[in-house]
Amino acid sequence: MLYQFLIRLLSPLILVLIVLDAIKRHGGWGFIKQRLGLSYPTTRPGAIWVHCASVGEVKAVEALLKSAPHQAWLITTNTPTGFQTAQALYLANAQLRYCPIDWPFAIRRFLKVSQPTQLWVVETELWPNLYRLAHQQGIKIRLINARLSRKSLNAPNWLKAQYRLCLSHTHQVLARSNAEAQRYIQLGADPDKVQILGNLKQAGLNSLPQYKREIERDYILLASSHADEEVQIAQRWQQLQRSELLVIVPRHAKRGAQIQTQLAQLNLHVNLASRQQTISNDTQVFIDDRFGHLMGLFAFAKLVIMGGSFVAKGGHNFLEPAALGRTIITGWDNSDFEDELAEFQQHSAIILCPDYDKLQQRLNQLLTNQALADELATHALQCIQNQANILEDYKKALNLI
């Protein structure tokens, strides 16, 4: 009852946040109306509804969706960037929508228009009204690549009770790891409905396309960076006085111009991709704030630093550069990839740095010891190759075979 009261009481605030998000992320009126449960185009009935919160979740299921070319999909996201990522998959058999807020009237309207046969929720999203109303309509709900933070287990009792209700309506929980599975069971999932299948983000990584090299100079790559990481790392890179280029791909592309201004204050020669500023011999830092170029940059980087790990953001996906045989450094916070990090550390496939000064030391070490860098890269690739069966395991569990 408390949840239902709060979600109605906070409706004005939610509306304001949606409008601000639309402006900030350039979502437009379509984003606003669909998040409010309005203005959905006619949907072909019979599709499997796959809900992805944002970019990471879309990328997690990419190989799975592409592995069933004749299956009809209805893909929903919560963000414009997630929507753009889904568009970039170019799935001829997929329809894209924004997921409505968890208001009962909005969920009912969406279900009436879309008429999905199943609902696959990627990773974590637990919305009481969505689960309840989908279950009432006989729609089987599956959590795929399921993960759950320790923080969720420490939620207030009234909120954990809502999570348990969601899980009581769930047909299947396909967990990324044993630790994630145990958290779901601890939260209230039926142990008989929980399976451990591994991280779906590794599916398809053994068959990546050939990428074209865009930057001719040798470079190291700071990938998916957040505020403060760029300045801290650029300062220490500058002190090393290396000849290689530092390439930065911020997690949020809209920060590109801001980062350029900050780094220019360090007397660095910084170029920005979105301003069509090309790399010259004098360029010290290149900020690539374009959409969809990260994999190609991974492929030819001399070394990859994973952002979101030197600040409290949970880390980002280091499996992709690993699949491309790159040498990888990450920071102290990898709470979203705990099991993967443990495996990589066990096989000496990644370097973890507790702070920026240690990062500087490791950069100098790896860039002056090519044999050590190559060894790390080889071990990282082997970790990916050891998980080659994940996609087939998921397809079998989801009856896609």
N, C-alpha and C positions, 0 to 999 in steps of 0.2 A: 504493500500500500504506500509506503514511504517513497519508493521509486516512482510510482505512478503520479503521486502528488508533486514530487520535485520536477519531473520532466514537463509537467504542465505549468507549474509555477515559473519555471525558468524559460518558458517559451519566448517571451520578448527578448531576453538576452541571447538565446540561441539564434533567433532571427537576425539580430544585429551582427553576431559573429559570422553568420553565413554570408551576409552582405559584405562585411569587411574582408572575408576570405576570398569572395568573388573578385573584389577590387584588387586585393593584394596579389592574387595568383592568376588574374585575367581569366576568370572562369565564365564571365558573361551571365546573361539572364537565364540561359539554359541550365547552368549550374545551380543558380538560386532556386528556380522553379522546381527542378527535379529533387533537390535536397528537401524541399518543402512538401514533396509528394504530389506535385502538380505537373501537368503538361508532358506526360510521357507519350512518345510516339507509339503507334500500334506495334505490338511485338508478336512475332511468330510463336504460337504456343508450342510446348513440347521441348523447349531448350533446357539444358542444365544451367542453373544460375550459379555463377562463380563470383563470390564477393571478395574483392581485394581492396584493402584499406587505401593503399597508395602504391608508389613505384615499386618498392621492394617486393610486395606481395604479387604484383603483376609479373615481375621478372621471375619470381619463384615458380609460377605455374606455366611459364611460357612453353617449355619443352613438353609438358603434359598436354596442353591444349593443342599444340601442333602435331602431337602424336596420334590424334584422332580426327583426321581431316573431314570425316563425314558426320561428325557429331555437331549438333547445333548448340551454340553457347550464348548465354546472356551474361555479360561481364559488367559488374558494377564496381565503382570506386567511390571514395569519399573526397577525392581531390582532383583538381584540373590536371596536375602533373601525372597522377595515376592514370587519368583518362587518356592523356596524350601518349603515355607509354603503351597502353592497351591498343590505341590506334596504330602505333608503330609496329605492332605484331602482324598487321595486314592479314588478319584471319577472315577469309571470305564467308565463313559460316558463323560469324560472331556478331552480336548486336551489343552496343555499348550504351550504358546508362549510368547516371549518378544514383547512389543508394539513398533512399529517403532517411531523414532523421527518425529515431525510434518512437515516433508518435503513432498510436494505433490507427488513426484515420489515414495517415500517410502510408503506412505499411499495407493496410487493406487495399487502398487504391492501387498501389504498385502491384500487389499480387493479383488483383483482378485483371489488370492490363497485361501482365507478363505471363501468367499461368505456367510457371516452370514445373518441371517434373521432379527435380531435386535441387537442393541448395548446398553448395560446397563453400564453406567459409575458410579462407586462407589465414592460417596462423593463429590469431587471438580473438577476434571480434566476438564479444558476448553481449548481445542486445536482447533484453527480456521480451519486449513486445514482438520483435522480429521472429524470435525463436518460437514463441507461443503461438502466434498467428499462422506461421508457416506450418507448424506441427498440426494445428487444428484443420488445416486444409489437406492434410495427408502428404505433405512434402517431406521427404527424408532429408535430414540435415546431417552433413558430415563436416567435421573439422579436419582439414588437410594441412600437412606440414605444421601441425599444431605445436605451438609453443606457449609457455605461460611463465611470467616473471615471478620471482619470489615476492615482489611487492604485492601482487594480486592475492597471495595467501595471507597477507597482513591487512587486507582491506577491512573496513568496518563490518560487523556481523550482518547488518541489514543488506549490505551490498553483496557479501558472499552468499547470502541466501538467494539473491537474484541470480548469481552465477550458477548456483546449484540447480535452480529451476531451468535455466538455459540448458545445462548439461543433461537434465532429465528428459529433455525433448530431443536430444542428440542421438542419432542412430549409430554414429561411428566417430572415433577420435583416432586419427592417424598421426602419431607424434613423431617429432624430429629426433628424439633421443629418449633414453631411459629416464633421465632426470625430468624432462618435460612430461613424460607419461605419468610419473609418480606425482608430480604436482597436480595434474588433472584429477587423478584418483583421490588425492588428498582433498581437493576442492569439492569432490562429490561425484565424479564420473564413475559409471559402472565399469569395474576392471575388465569385465568380459567384452566391453565395447572398445577397449583401448588397444591399439597395436603400435609397435615401434618400427618405423620404416626408414628412418634417416631423414636427412635434410634434402628436400626436393630441389633446393637451389643448386644441388650438385648434378641434377639430371640434365643431360644434354651437354654438359661441359666437356665430355670426351669427343664431341663432334662439332667443335666450333669452326666457323668459316675462316677463310684466309682474309686477313685485314690488310689494307693498303697503308703503307707508311706515310703519315702526313707531315712529320717533323724530321728533317734530315739531320739536324744536330743531335748529338748524344744528350739524353735528358734523364732526370729522375722525376718521378711523378708523385705529387701529393693528391690523393684521390678522395673525393667526397668529404672535403674539409668543412669545418665549422668555424664560427667566429673565434678569434684569438689564436687558433692553430696556425693560420697563414702567417701572421706577424711573427709569432714565436719561432716557427720553423724557418722562415725566410731569414731572420736575423742570424740564426746559427748556420744556415747554409752560406750566408754571406761571409761569415767568419772563416769558413773552410777555404775560401778563395779557389773554388774548383772551376774548371773550364766548362763543365756541363751546364745545360740549361735546367732551371727549375720550372716545371710545368705544374700548375695548380688547377684542379677541377673542383670548384666548390660544390657542396651538396645542393645548395640552392643557388641556381644560376643568377638570380636577380641581384645577388651580392657582388657580382663581378666588378662593377664600377667602384663600389665602396672599397673593395680589397685593393684595387689598383691605386686608389688615393692613399690608403694606409701604407702600402709598400713603397710608394714614391717618396714618402717622408723619410724612408731609410736610405735615401739616395741610391735606390736601385732603379735600373732601366726596365720598366715594366710595360708589356704590351697586352692588349685586351682583344680577344677574338671577336666579340660582338661589335667592336668598333672598327673591324677590318684592319687592324694593326698587325702587319706581318712581322715575322721573326727575322731579325738581322743578326749580324755577328756581335753587335753591341747589346742585344737583348739578354738580360740576366734572368728575368722571370716572365713567363707567358701564362696568362690566365685564360683558360678555355672555358668560357661560360656559355657554350652552345649546348644544344640538347642532342644526346644520342651519340657522342663521340668517345665516350670513356673506354669502351672495349678496344677500339683501335689504338688508343693511347697506351692501354695496358700492354698490348702486344709487343711494343718496341721499346718500352721503358727499360733503362738500365737497372732501375731499382724502384720499387713501389712503396710509398708510405701511406698506410690506410688512415684516413681522417676519421673523425668522430670517435676516436679512441684515446686521444690525448686530452679530451674534455669529457664530461659525463653525459655521453650520448649513446652508450651501449656498443659502439663500434659499428663498422660497416662490412659488407661482404668481401672478404679476402679470398673466397673460393674462386672467383673469376680470374684474378691475376695468377693464382696458383695453377689453374687449368691452362694458362698460357705460358707456364714455365718461368714465371718471374720470381725474383728475389723480393721478399716481403718483410717490411717492418711494421709493427703495430704498437699502439700505446697501451696504457694501463687499464682502460675500460673496454672490455669485450663481452659485456654481460649478455648481449644478444647472440653471441656466438661462443658460449662457454665450452660446449662439448667439442665443437670444431677446433677451437684453440687448443684444448687439451690434447686432441689427437695430433695436431700439427706440431705441438711442442714435444710430444712423445717421440715423434719421428724426425726431430731437428729440422723442421720445414718452415719455420718462421722465427723472427726475432721480436721479442717483446721488450719494450723500453718503459721503465717506470716514470720517466720524466724527459724533458726536452734536452737536458745536458747529456743524458745517456744516449739519446737519439743522435746527437751530434757525434759522439764517440763512435757509435755503431756505423753511422754513415761513412766516416773517415776509414774505419776498419774494412768495411765491405767494398768500398771504392778503390782501396789500395790492395785488396787481397781477392783477386778474381776467382781463385780456386774455391775459396770459402763461399763467395756469392753464388757460384755455379752449383756447389753442393746443396745449398739451401733451396735453390730453384728446382733442382732435380727431385729432391725429397718432397717439395710441395706438389709437383706434378704427379708423383707416385701416390700421394694421399688422395688425389682426385681419381686417379685410375683405379684405386682400390674400391671405389664406390660405384662402379659401372652399372650395377644392377638396380639402382634405386628407382629409375623410371619404370622398369618392368614390374617391380614390386608394387608401386603405386597403381599402375594400370590394372594389375590383377586384383588388388584390394578394392578398387573402384568399379570393377566389372567392365573395364574398357577393352579387355582382350577377348 
